[in-house]
Amino acid sequence: MNNQIYLIDKPAGITSFDVVQKVRKSSGIRRVGHAGTLDPFATGLLIVASGPFTRLVDFFHSYPKTYLATFQLGVSTDTDDMTGAVKIEKDVSAVCQSDILSSLEQFRGEITQQPPSISAKRVEGKRLYHVNRESVKVEARPVQVVVHEIRLIEVELPYVKLEIECGTGTYIRSIARDLGEKLEVGGAVKSLCRTAIGPFKLTDACDLEKPKPIPHLSILPELESFSLGSEAINELSSGKSLVLRDVFLDEGQRIRIFDDYFRTMRVLCRVTMNGSVGCRIQPEKVFGI
């Protein structure tokens, strides 16, 4: 079956594209993509989709992400992590936990970030890590991101361990850099692990060397699901709308359609209207088998 979703525990030292290549090779499926880049030094949860399920990547991008990060204070680098060249070093002996807690308050909610100079952010169609390693230095425009929660786990100077839950597009390296600037000592990411993406947890991920897809019923679990026979699924697959009798849902609501016995997710539909006998659904994404 080409349509699969994999939860991969990415090790350090490889890129997210390397993970895609390994899954492509082990599964024999050519069409493979990932949802949410992890830096090579970072570890943790990476969602990989194959076949027509690559069209679900946008849904995974919208999920909040949770990271366990260790920042190193007293140092600034050209990449905002400890793999880069050190630019400035400062003494951190005067920094106390109350200073850190006070500064962290400014990173909750909707904030403006300057993306790291070495990142996958595109400027004029080119990745910053290509532009800034090969030519003149270019900065991306500041972006608005959302940090839902940032929790201080441990302080053992110069290291600060944090748990951060944030929206898509948030750069943890930028938080490390900006926190260091507010404390006037500099800061960079020492280690980073993504522990959750929406409902998916790192504890449910598999080893990259033995990728195993998750059950289809576990995909987009926040959406209601219905099991239909082959005739109804064929109609939806051909683009026709369908009435689910005795089912009444909110207009605009998305639902998952499975084949008999909830084995394979076949169609993603949107509710277009409710009538006297049920609700009408329109196919939005159709997946083969």
C-alpha positions in Angstrom: 0.0 0.0 0.0 1.5 3.4 -1.1 -0.6 5.5 1.3 1.2 5.5 4.6 2.2 7.8 7.5 5.4 7.1 9.5 6.4 8.6 12.8 10.2 8.6 12.8 12.6 9.2 15.6 15.2 11.3 13.7 18.7 10.8 15.0 21.2 13.7 15.2 23.7 14.2 12.3 21.3 13.8 9.3 18.9 16.1 7.5 15.1 15.6 7.3 15.6 14.9 3.6 18.0 12.1 4.5 15.1 10.6 6.5 12.9 10.9 3.4 15.5 9.1 1.3 15.8 6.3 3.8 12.0 5.8 4.0 11.8 5.9 0.2 14.5 3.2 -0.1 13.1 0.9 2.6 9.4 1.2 1.5 10.1 1.1 -2.3 7.7 4.1 -2.6 9.0 6.9 -4.8 6.6 9.7 -3.6 7.7 10.5 0.0 7.8 13.8 1.9 8.1 15.1 5.5 6.1 17.5 7.6 8.3 20.0 9.4 12.1 20.3 9.0 14.4 19.4 11.9 17.9 20.8 11.8 20.7 18.1 11.3 21.8 18.5 15.0 18.2 18.2 16.3 16.6 14.9 17.2 13.0 13.7 17.7 9.7 13.3 16.0 9.5 13.7 12.2 6.3 12.9 10.3 6.9 11.2 7.0 4.1 10.7 4.4 4.1 8.4 1.3 2.0 8.2 -1.8 -1.1 10.4 -2.0 -0.9 10.9 1.8 1.8 13.5 1.0 -1.2 15.7 0.3 -1.9 15.7 4.1 1.4 17.4 5.0 -0.4 20.8 5.3 -2.6 19.4 8.0 0.4 18.2 10.0 2.1 21.6 9.5 -0.8 23.3 11.3 -0.4 21.2 14.5 1.4 22.7 17.5 4.9 21.3 18.1 6.6 20.6 21.5 10.3 20.7 22.0 12.7 19.9 24.8 15.6 22.3 24.3 18.8 23.1 26.1 20.2 26.6 25.6 23.8 27.6 26.3 24.1 31.1 27.7 27.2 33.3 27.4 27.9 32.5 23.8 26.7 33.8 20.4 27.2 31.9 17.2 26.6 32.5 13.5 24.0 29.8 13.4 22.4 30.5 16.8 23.3 26.9 17.8 26.5 25.3 19.0 27.4 23.8 15.6 28.2 27.3 14.3 31.3 29.5 14.7 31.4 31.4 18.0 31.2 35.1 17.6 31.1 36.4 21.2 31.6 34.8 24.7 30.5 36.4 27.9 30.5 35.5 31.6 27.2 34.3 33.0 27.9 34.2 36.7 25.7 37.2 37.3 22.6 35.6 35.7 20.1 34.2 38.2 17.0 32.1 37.7 14.6 34.9 38.4 16.2 36.9 35.5 15.6 33.9 33.2 12.0 33.5 34.3 11.3 37.2 33.9 12.8 37.2 30.4 10.9 34.1 29.3 7.6 35.9 29.9 8.3 38.0 26.8 8.3 34.9 24.6 4.8 33.7 25.4 1.9 34.4 23.0 2.3 36.0 19.6 5.8 37.3 19.1 8.0 38.6 16.3 11.1 36.6 15.3 14.1 37.2 13.1 14.8 33.8 11.5 18.3 32.5 11.9 20.7 33.5 9.1 21.3 29.8 8.4 17.9 28.2 8.0 15.5 26.7 5.5 13.6 30.0 5.2 13.4 31.1 1.6 14.4 34.6 0.5 13.7 35.3 -3.2 13.2 31.6 -3.8 16.5 30.5 -2.2 17.1 28.8 1.1 19.0 31.1 3.6 21.5 28.3 4.3 22.5 28.3 0.6 22.6 32.1 0.3 24.5 32.8 3.4 27.1 30.0 3.0 27.8 30.9 -0.7 27.5 34.6 -1.1 26.7 37.9 0.7 24.9 37.8 4.0 21.1 38.2 3.6 18.5 38.5 6.4 14.9 37.2 6.1 12.1 39.5 7.1 10.9 39.1 10.7 7.9 36.8 11.1 5.0 36.5 13.5 4.9 33.2 15.4 3.0 31.9 18.3 4.5 30.4 21.4 1.7 28.6 23.4 3.9 27.8 26.4 7.5 28.0 27.5 8.4 26.2 30.7 11.7 26.4 32.6 12.8 22.8 33.5 16.3 23.3 34.9 19.0 25.9 35.2 22.6 24.7 35.5 24.6 27.6 34.1 25.6 28.1 31.5 22.8 25.7 30.5 19.1 26.3 30.6 16.6 23.5 29.9 13.2 24.4 28.6 10.0 22.8 27.2 8.5 24.9 24.4 5.1 24.4 22.8 4.7 26.6 19.7 3.0 27.0 16.4 4.3 26.3 13.0 7.2 28.4 11.7 8.7 29.1 15.1 12.5 29.0 15.3 13.8 27.6 18.6 17.3 28.9 17.7 15.8 32.4 17.5 14.4 32.1 21.0 17.8 31.0 22.3 19.5 33.9 20.6 16.9 36.5 21.7 16.8 35.2 25.3 20.6 35.5 25.5 20.3 39.1 24.2 17.7 40.0 26.8 20.0 38.6 29.5 22.9 40.6 27.9 25.1 37.5 27.7 24.2 35.9 24.4 22.7 32.4 23.8 22.5 29.5 21.4 20.9 26.1 21.2 23.0 23.3 22.7 20.5 20.4 22.0 17.0 20.2 20.6 14.5 17.3 20.6 11.0 17.5 19.2 8.8 15.5 21.5 5.3 16.0 20.0 3.5 17.2 16.9 -0.2 17.7 17.7 -1.6 14.4 18.8 1.5 12.5 17.8 4.2 11.7 20.4 7.9 10.8 20.2 7.2 7.8 22.3 5.1 6.4 19.5 7.8 6.9 16.9 9.8 4.1 15.3 13.5 3.8 14.6 14.6 5.1 11.2 16.2 1.8 10.3 12.9 0.0 10.8 10.2 2.4 9.6 6.7 1.1 10.4 3.5 3.0 9.3 0.9 3.9 11.8 -2.7 2.6 11.4 -4.8 4.7 9.1 -7.4 5.3 11.8 -4.6 7.1 13.8 -4.2 9.7 11.0 -5.9 13.1 11.7 -7.6 11.6 14.8 -9.3 14.9 15.6 -11.6 14.4 12.6 -14.7 12.2 12.8 -14.6 9.0 10.7 -17.2 7.0 8.8 -16.9 3.6 7.1 -18.7 3.2 3.7 -19.1 0.5 1.2 -17.2 0.4 -2.2 -20.1 1.9 -4.2 -20.3 5.0 -2.0 -16.5 5.3 -2.0 -16.3 5.0 -5.8 -18.9 7.9 -6.1 -16.9 10.1 -3.8 -13.7 9.1 -5.6 -15.2 10.3 -8.8 -15.9 13.7 -7.4 -19.6 13.3 -6.6 -21.2 14.5 -3.4 -23.0 12.1 -1.1 -25.7 12.2 1.6 -24.9 10.5 4.9 -28.3 9.5 6.1 -29.2 10.2 9.7 -25.9 12.0 10.3 -25.9 15.7 11.1 -22.6 17.5 11.4 -21.5 21.2 11.3 -21.3 22.7 7.8 -17.7 23.1 6.8 -16.6 20.2 9.1 -14.0 17.8 7.6 -14.5 14.1 8.0 -12.6 11.0 7.1 -14.1 8.3 5.0 -12.8 4.7 5.3 -13.5 1.5 3.5 -15.4 -1.3 5.4 -14.0 -2.1 8.8 -12.0 1.2 9.0 -8.9 -0.3 7.5 -8.0 2.2 4.9 -8.7 6.0 4.7 -9.9 6.6 1.2 -11.4 10.1 1.1 -11.3 13.3 3.0 -14.6 15.2 2.8 -16.2 18.4 3.8 -19.8 18.8 5.0 -21.5 21.2 2.7 -25.1 21.2 4.1 -27.6 19.5 6.4 -30.9 18.3 5.1 -33.9 16.6 6.6 -32.5 13.1 6.1 -28.8 13.8 6.8 -25.8 15.8 5.8 -24.3 16.2 2.3 -20.5 15.7 2.0 -18.2 16.7 -0.8 -14.9 15.0 -1.5 -11.9 17.3 -0.8 -9.0 14.9 -1.1 -9.2 11.4 -2.7 -6.6 8.7 -1.9 -5.9 5.6 -3.9 -5.1 2.3 -2.3 
